[in-house]
Amino acid sequence: MENTQERETERIEAAPDQGLSRSQVAQRIAAGLDHKKIDVQTKSYGRIFRDNLCTLFNLLNVALAAAVLLVGSYRNALFILIILCNIAIGTFQEIRAKRTVDRLSLLSEPKAHVVREGKEETISIQETVLDDILVLHAGNQVCADSIVVLGECEADESLLTGEADPVTKRPGDTLLSGSFITVGSCRARVDKVGQESYAARITADAKKIRKPNSRIMKSLNSIIKTVSALILPVGILLFCKEFFILQVPVGRAVTGTVAALIGMIPEGLILLTSVVLAVGVIRLSRHKTLVQELYCIETLARVDVLCLDKTGTITKGSMRVTEILRVDAAFDAQEMLADLAGALDDQNPTFAAIREYVKEPAGHQASHIVPFSSARKWSGASFPGEGSYLLGAAEFVCPEALPALQEEISRQAAEGKRVLVLARSSQMIEGEELPGEVRAAALVLLEDEIREEAPETLAFFAREGVDIKIISGDHPQTVAAIAKRAGLQGADHWADVSQLSDAELEEAAGKYTVFGRVLPEQKRTLVRAFQKQGHTVAMTGDGVNDVLALKDADCSIAVATGSDAARNASQLVLLDSNFSSLYHVVMEGRRAINNIQRSASLFLVKTIFSAVLSILFLFLPYSYPFAPIQLSLISTLTVGIPSFLLALEPNRERVQGDFLMNILRRAIPGAFSIILNVLIITLMSGVLDLSAAEISTVTVLSTGAVGLMVLCRICQPFNWIRGTMVAVLAAAFVGAAFLFREVFYLTPLNLEMACLIGALVLVSFFLMWGFSRLADRLCDKERGIVSRFVGRTMQDGENGMEK
């Protein structure tokens, strides 16, 4: 044991330009000193099979099928085939979605740059080992706790320490995993790996399971809990009533009870929801969108406040030089800028834009350079015989010239430009101190590049009633100008968050469109403030400073070019960093919600009438009129097949109303029509002298007819696909009822039975029409009350702010 520990703790101090050898890497891996994979993004295949197979409803169905088989009614056990099909379809779709997510996750997986045997390599983070030499440049995230061995940089540790200002790191200093290199470059030796590093804690926290804000899931859980509470007591009481009170044979008592219970179970509804959302995951993958949480597709379709970070969403994250305004004609500003670009190795967007602008260096060789620092706010270089050239913020580079330049700087900043002063000194730079006799030579104007798709996407959300909020750490006036260039409505309403307390910030949340100088914790405060106001909030982000807000938002969206921590904390990742992909997510969410709503109402018709009839027949002196195989016929042709066909249709209608209320509004008229039909048939059976088999036949045929009427109502407005589907299913029902009536325990129709069915269908038509009108009026009235209440609340809030 001692030898093993010594071997594990033995450190290798490889040269920064050589790194570890292949054999040393292999030894580290064998000793378990590699950066093990911390989390698994998707379910295992075993868990998928288990989750689809071992459900409460599946176990109930198996138990009910076993009961039917034990009494020798084999045909009535055929409903188990539908359950097996449900399991197979659900498993297949979830495996397909898992493979899609795993493939996209692999594409978006962060990489590490290391030196091994003298060569730089790009490897998976999980392949890094203790004492590896990391190569880090501006924009890279530190994947493991490391010690700087060569170079100098600045690291953003805001996620770890809460400190917003970057920290300078020199040889011997520690770089914490999860921090970002903002300026400079370095090489660092990995000091901790696996669970000992900050990366493990950050990833575990960022991927911490949170309950999805899904109305579909909440509604389905409510239905399942209600049905689960009813099944066992109703089943026991119904069997006891049939067997002991009515004294029917045990076989009929069992099949009647089983029919009542399987009718109450909406077994296909959960499957339908999973399939629709899984198909959504697969479809979104075609638009380079990685869905890390299934129900976020629904949530984004319901969002009414979308919080955007300027960088990476509205802008590309890159800049361009728009103009150089000369201040002193004695200097050649173009040549000076070219010399600086050639001398400095800064990898930030500012210098990338300057290099693109000047194209070629002027040719002078620098004798001393000072890279940009957020603490100094300037960078510079000294050239023998030429003096020193400096670039940075005017107040730091040449404060004495600021009064003369301030008016022009303010005017350009108001237009969304970033203004830097290019200055010259005849003296050489010593260390990192400004030289004396600094004179302003020119103003360098830069602007963020707007994404081509941003204006159209912003206009789409505005049309859809989604309130866009821009939340940025930059100056609010600059952010507002950029937002205005992108076409954002209300961009003139901006707030400087650095001047607001938390209470004032919550009040400002509903008043302003653009928020500038926002700290990470304040982003979270804004998200929570919008939620307190009753909004469903989506947050987009790409940086470490966005993680807190991403985790609290109802729907979190990261871009692939952003930080690893932001991607881990988000439910959606835009793999091509294309903001316009959100349009496809919203459309997919609408398709899912609207189609699940429509199809779920078909399932609830069966669940409601089965549950109510089961309870009613506890008190009626008649046997339950359905057999399991008869309900299988009705549910397959009026519920199962059409629900899946309708659920996969295109649907771009806006999501309106409450999910549960919407499905109940559509389901209740049909369910109550069936209940009244069954009660009328039961009461008329004595008058018409109908046998139990004839009662069952009339009940099945009238119920199937009402089910087809419900389907017709749900399919409105008709198109040729829906019309063909309804016609084929109606023909299939009639064919099965008359050509295979022995299979479904149906008897031939006589005149009285035919007349009764015709009268019931006619009555059901008018009953459904009346019930539907009543349900629509009640729902409209409820929505009106809610709208008036929300309107008054918002008006009171505005009046309070004005006071």
CORGI-V300052 format. One record per backbone hydrogen bond with DSSP energy under -0.5 kcal/mol. NH is the residue of the N-H (numbers start at 1). CO is the residue of the C=O. If there is no record, write none. Layout:
# CORGI-V300052
[[NH,CO] [NH,CO]]
This chain:
# CORGI-V300052
[[5,1] [6,2] [7,3] [8,4] [9,5] [10,6] [13,11] [14,12] [18,15] [19,15] [20,115] [25,21] [26,22] [27,23] [28,24] [29,25] [30,26] [31,27] [32,29] [33,28] [35,128] [36,34] [41,39] [48,44] [49,45] [50,46] [51,47] [52,48] [53,49] [54,50] [55,53] [59,55] [60,56] [61,57] [62,58] [63,59] [64,60] [65,61] [66,62] [67,63] [68,64] [69,65] [70,66] [71,67] [72,69] [73,68] [74,72] [77,74] [78,75] [80,77] [81,78] [82,78] [82,79] [83,79] [84,80] [85,81] [86,82] [87,83] [88,84] [89,85] [90,86] [91,87] [92,88] [93,89] [94,90] [95,91] [96,92] [97,93] [98,94] [99,95] [100,96] [101,97] [102,98] [103,99] [104,100] [105,101] [106,102] [107,103] [108,104] [109,105] [109,106] [112,123] [114,112] [114,121] [115,133] [116,114] [116,119] [117,20] [118,18] [119,116] [121,114] [123,112] [123,121] [125,110] [127,124] [128,125] [130,33] [131,190] [132,129] [133,115] [134,132] [134,188] [135,113] [136,134] [136,186] [138,184] [139,181] [140,137] [142,179] [146,175] [147,189] [148,173] [149,187] [150,187] [152,185] [153,169] [154,183] [155,167] [156,180] [157,155] [160,157] [161,157] [162,157] [162,158] [164,162] [167,155] [169,153] [172,148] [173,170] [175,146] [176,174] [178,142] [179,176] [180,156] [181,140] [182,154] [182,180] [183,154] [185,152] [186,136] [187,150] [188,134] [189,147] [190,132] [191,145] [192,145] [196,193] [197,194] [200,194] [200,197] [201,197] [202,198] [203,199] [204,200] [205,201] [206,202] [207,203] [208,205] [214,212] [215,213] [218,214] [219,215] [220,216] [221,217] [222,218] [223,219] [224,220] [225,221] [226,222] [227,223] [228,224] [229,225] [230,226] [231,227] [232,228] [234,230] [235,231] [236,232] [237,233] [238,234] [239,235] [240,236] [241,237] [242,238] [243,239] [244,240] [245,240] [245,241] [246,241] [248,242] [253,249] [254,250] [255,251] [256,252] [257,253] [258,254] [259,255] [260,256] [261,257] [262,258] [263,259] [264,260] [265,261] [266,264] [267,265] [269,266] [270,266] [271,267] [272,268] [273,269] [274,270] [275,271] [276,272] [277,273] [278,274] [279,275] [280,276] [281,277] [282,278] [283,279] [284,280] [285,281] [286,282] [286,283] [287,284] [288,285] [289,284] [290,573] [291,289] [292,290] [292,571] [293,571] [296,293] [297,294] [299,295] [300,296] [301,297] [302,298] [302,299] [303,299] [303,300] [304,536] [305,536] [306,467] [307,305] [307,538] [308,306] [308,469] [312,315] [313,310] [314,309] [314,310] [315,310] [316,449] [320,447] [322,320] [322,445] [323,445] [325,323] [325,443] [326,324] [327,441] [328,441] [331,328] [333,331] [336,332] [337,333] [338,334] [339,335] [340,336] [341,337] [342,338] [343,339] [344,340] [352,348] [353,349] [354,350] [355,351] [356,352] [357,353] [358,354] [359,355] [360,358] [367,382] [368,382] [370,380] [373,378] [377,373] [378,373] [379,391] [380,370] [381,389] [382,368] [383,387] [384,365] [386,383] [387,383] [388,425] [389,381] [390,423] [391,379] [392,421] [393,377] [396,393] [397,393] [398,394] [401,398] [402,399] [405,401] [405,402] [406,402] [409,405] [410,406] [411,407] [412,408] [413,409] [414,410] [415,411] [415,412] [416,413] [417,412] [418,446] [419,417] [420,418] [420,444] [421,392] [422,420] [422,442] [423,390] [423,421] [424,439] [425,388] [426,437] [427,436] [430,433] [431,429] [433,430] [439,424] [441,422] [442,422] [443,325] [444,420] [444,442] [445,323] [445,443] [446,418] [446,444] [447,320] [449,318] [450,448] [451,314] [454,451] [455,451] [457,453] [458,454] [459,455] [460,456] [461,457] [462,458] [463,459] [464,460] [465,462] [466,461] [467,304] [467,465] [468,466] [469,306] [470,513] [471,308] [471,469] [472,470] [472,515] [479,475] [480,476] [481,477] [482,478] [483,479] [484,480] [485,481] [486,482] [487,484] [488,483] [491,488] [493,490] [494,492] [495,514] [497,495] [497,516] [499,496] [500,497] [505,501] [506,502] [507,503] [508,504] [509,505] [510,507] [511,508] [512,508] [513,493] [514,493] [515,470] [516,495] [517,474] [518,472] [523,519] [524,520] [525,521] [526,522] [527,523] [528,524] [529,525] [530,526] [531,527] [532,528] [533,529] [534,531] [535,530] [537,535] [538,305] [539,555] [540,307] [541,557] [546,543] [547,544] [550,546] [551,547] [552,548] [553,549] [554,537] [555,537] [557,539] [558,572] [559,541] [560,574] [562,559] [563,542] [567,563] [568,564] [569,565] [570,566] [570,567] [571,556] [572,556] [573,290] [574,558] [575,288] [575,573] [576,288] [577,574] [579,577] [581,578] [582,579] [583,580] [584,580] [585,581] [586,582] [587,583] [588,584] [589,585] [590,586] [591,587] [592,588] [593,589] [594,590] [595,591] [596,592] [597,593] [598,594] [599,595] [600,596] [601,597] [602,598] [602,599] [603,599] [604,600] [605,601] [606,602] [607,603] [608,604] [609,605] [610,606] [611,607] [612,608] [613,609] [614,610] [615,611] [616,612] [617,613] [618,615] [619,616] [620,616] [622,620] [630,627] [631,627] [632,628] [633,629] [634,630] [635,631] [636,632] [637,633] [638,634] [639,635] [640,635] [641,636] [643,639] [644,640] [645,641] [646,642] [647,643] [648,644] [648,645] [649,646] [662,658] [663,659] [664,660] [665,661] [666,662] [667,663] [668,664] [669,665] [670,666] [671,667] [672,668] [673,669] [674,670] [675,671] [676,672] [677,673] [678,674] [679,675] [680,676] [681,677] [682,678] [683,679] [684,680] [685,681] [686,683] [687,683] [688,684] [689,685] [690,685] [695,691] [696,692] [697,693] [698,694] [699,695] [700,696] [701,697] [702,698] [703,699] [704,700] [705,701] [706,702] [707,703] [708,704] [709,705] [710,706] [711,707] [712,708] [713,709] [714,710] [715,711] [716,712] [716,713] [723,719] [724,720] [725,721] [726,722] [727,723] [728,724] [729,725] [730,726] [731,727] [732,728] [733,729] [734,730] [735,731] [736,732] [737,733] [738,734] [739,735] [740,735] [740,736] [744,740] [745,742] [746,741] [754,750] [755,751] [756,752] [757,753] [758,754] [759,755] [760,756] [761,757] [762,758] [763,759] [764,760] [765,761] [766,762] [767,763] [768,764] [769,765] [770,766] [771,767] [772,768] [773,769] [774,770] [775,771] [776,772] [777,773] [778,774] [779,775] [780,776] [781,777] [782,778] [783,779] [784,780] [785,781] [786,782] [787,783] [788,784] [789,785] [790,786] [791,787] [792,788] [793,789] [794,790] [795,791] [796,792] [797,793] [798,794] [799,795] [800,796] [801,797] [802,798] [803,799]]
